[in-house]
């Protein structure tokens, strides 16, 4: 039995995370270059941006992470999917298959 590894949810999720991380880092690098272009005689503006960005992650990262962990996610959507499946809706079957 052959399995197509590109269709597994773990591979798709890992690929999406990789693309998002590359995009995020590209924006951070681009903003640094833009700030250097604004003030080419000094790197102070870029340093302030880096310090503020790192400080925001340090201060708010754990707070937002705890908030996300304690918030019930997808409860309404899962109820709608379950109702669709119970009613025999074909779209519900498709969504249920995709969320496995």
C-alpha positions as a printed Julia matrix, in Angstrom:
100×3 Matrix{Float64}:
   0.0    0.0    0.0
   1.55   3.24  -1.14
   0.92   6.42   0.8
   1.38   9.89  -0.54
   3.28  11.73   2.17
   2.46  15.14   0.71
  -1.22  14.64   1.56
  -0.69  13.99   5.27
  -1.9   16.83   7.48
   1.39  16.99   9.39
   3.37  17.65   6.21
   0.92  20.31   5.08
   0.94  22.04   8.46
   4.75  21.99   8.66
   5.01  23.43   5.15
   2.54  26.2    5.99
   4.45  27.07   9.18
   7.68  27.21   7.19
   6.19  29.57   4.6
   4.75  31.84   7.28
   8.06  31.96   9.17
   9.99  32.83   6.01
   7.52  35.61   5.23
   7.73  36.98   8.77
  11.51  37.01   8.77
  11.55  38.61   5.33
   9.36  41.46   6.6
  11.59  41.95   9.65
  14.66  42.12   7.44
  12.91  44.44   4.99
  11.82  46.85   7.72
  15.4   46.96   9.0
  16.66  47.81   5.51
  13.97  50.47   5.12
  14.97  52.06   8.43
  18.61  52.07   7.36
  17.53  53.79   4.14
  15.69  56.45   6.18
  18.72  57.2    8.35
  21.87  55.93   6.58
  24.26  57.79   8.88
  23.22  55.82  11.97
  21.86  52.42  12.9
  20.09  53.83  15.95
  16.63  53.72  14.34
  17.11  50.09  13.33
  18.39  49.21  16.81
  15.37  50.84  18.44
  13.08  48.86  16.13
  14.84  45.61  17.01
  14.78  46.39  20.72
  11.07  47.32  20.64
  10.18  44.22  18.61
  12.1   41.9   20.93
  10.71  43.64  24.01
   7.16  43.26  22.76
   7.68  39.54  22.22
   9.28  39.21  25.64
   6.5   41.12  27.42
   3.43  39.96  25.53
   4.42  36.56  24.1
   3.62  34.53  27.21
   0.48  36.57  27.93
  -0.94  36.01  24.46
   0.14  32.35  24.5
  -1.7   31.73  27.77
  -4.76  33.54  26.41
  -4.78  31.37  23.27
  -4.28  28.18  25.32
  -7.16  29.01  27.67
  -9.6   30.07  24.94
 -11.93  27.43  23.59
 -11.16  27.17  19.9
 -13.4   26.05  17.09
 -16.29  25.1   19.35
 -18.93  26.74  17.17
 -17.4   25.41  13.95
 -17.12  21.87  15.3
 -20.76  22.0   16.38
 -21.82  23.08  12.89
 -19.72  20.34  11.3
 -21.23  17.73  13.61
 -24.75  18.97  12.84
 -24.04  18.81   9.1
 -22.76  15.27   9.37
 -25.77  14.2   11.44
 -28.1   15.71   8.84
 -26.32  13.86   6.04
 -25.07  16.99   4.34
 -22.41  16.17   1.76
 -20.5   19.37   2.53
 -20.25  18.28   6.14
 -18.66  15.03   5.01
 -16.09  16.92   2.99
 -15.23  19.23   5.87
 -15.05  16.32   8.31
 -12.7   14.45   5.99
 -10.45  17.52   5.65
 -10.28  18.15   9.41
  -9.16  14.61  10.34
